[in-house]
Every structure is written in C-alpha cells, then in structure tokens.
Amino acid sequence: MVISFSLALLFGVIMFFMIRGGVIKWGPAIVAILFGFSLASTGANDPIEDFLQGVTDAVDDVDDSINDRDDTGAE
C-alpha cells in the first residue's frame, strides 16, 4: 500500500505542533516560513528537490525490500 502526501503538509503539521508545544514561538515560525518561500525561488531549489527525491526513493527502496522479503515468506 502506497501512501503519498505533501512534504509541505507534513512540515506544516510539525511546525503547528512545535508552536503549540512552545518549542518555537510565532515570530520564528513566520521567519522560517518566509525563508522557505524565498529559498524556493533561488538556485538552491533544484539541489534541495534532488535531495528530497533521493531520500524518498531510498525510503521507498527500503519499503520495497521489506515487502519483497515478506512476500517470499522469509523471516
């Protein structure tokens, strides 16, 4: 079973709970959001996207190898 979701949604939920838990305040959270938007429009966008794609591919490969082992009946 494949579950896919937006990383923006995931980071938004994490930031919400960090604000709610008092780990960060609203001011630094807004600065972090604005920094993310400005970073997305620079030349750093492509390497960041490549890195995130590599991480998701690696997680998918691990998931596939676990599922393949389970399908063959190996313990």
N, C-alpha and C positions, 0 to 999 in steps of 0.2 A: 504494500500500500504506500503510495507516494503522497506526501503532504507538502504542499508548497505554500509559502506565504512571503509577504514583502518584508525585506530587511528593514525598511523604513518603519513598518508597523511594529516589528519586534523591538527596534531601538526606541520607538516612541513609548511602548509599554514599559520597557526597562526604565526610561527616563521618568515616566509617570510615577513608578514605584519608588524611584530614588528621591524624587521630590516629596512624595507623600511620606516616606520614611525619614525624611530630614537629612538624608545623606548629602543632598545638594539643595540649594535654595533656588528660587525662581530666576534671580538675576543671572547666575552662572549657567542655568539651563537654557535661558534665552540666548546667551552668548554662544553656547555650544551649538544650538540650532542654527543661528546665523552663520557661524563658522562653517558648518556643514554645507549650507547653501552656497556660500562663497567659494568653498573648496571645490564643489561640484562643477563650478564654471571655469576652473583653471586647468592647466595641463596635467595636474595630479589626478584628474578624473579617470583617465584610462588605466594608469597603474593600480589605482585603488580598485576599480572594477575587475581588472585581471586578477588581483589578489583574492578578492571575494569570490570570484568564479572558481579559482583554484581551490579555495577552502571548501566550497560547496561540492565541487567534483570529488575531492578527497573524502568528504563525509559520505557522499553517495557511493563511492567505491567500497568503503568500509561496510556500509549497509548492504550492498550487493554481495560482498564476500560472506557476510554473516548469514544472509538469506540463502545463498547457494549452499553453504555448509548445512544449514537446517533442512534444505530440500533433499540433500543426499542421505540424510539420516545419520550423519557423523555427529559424534558427541564432542 
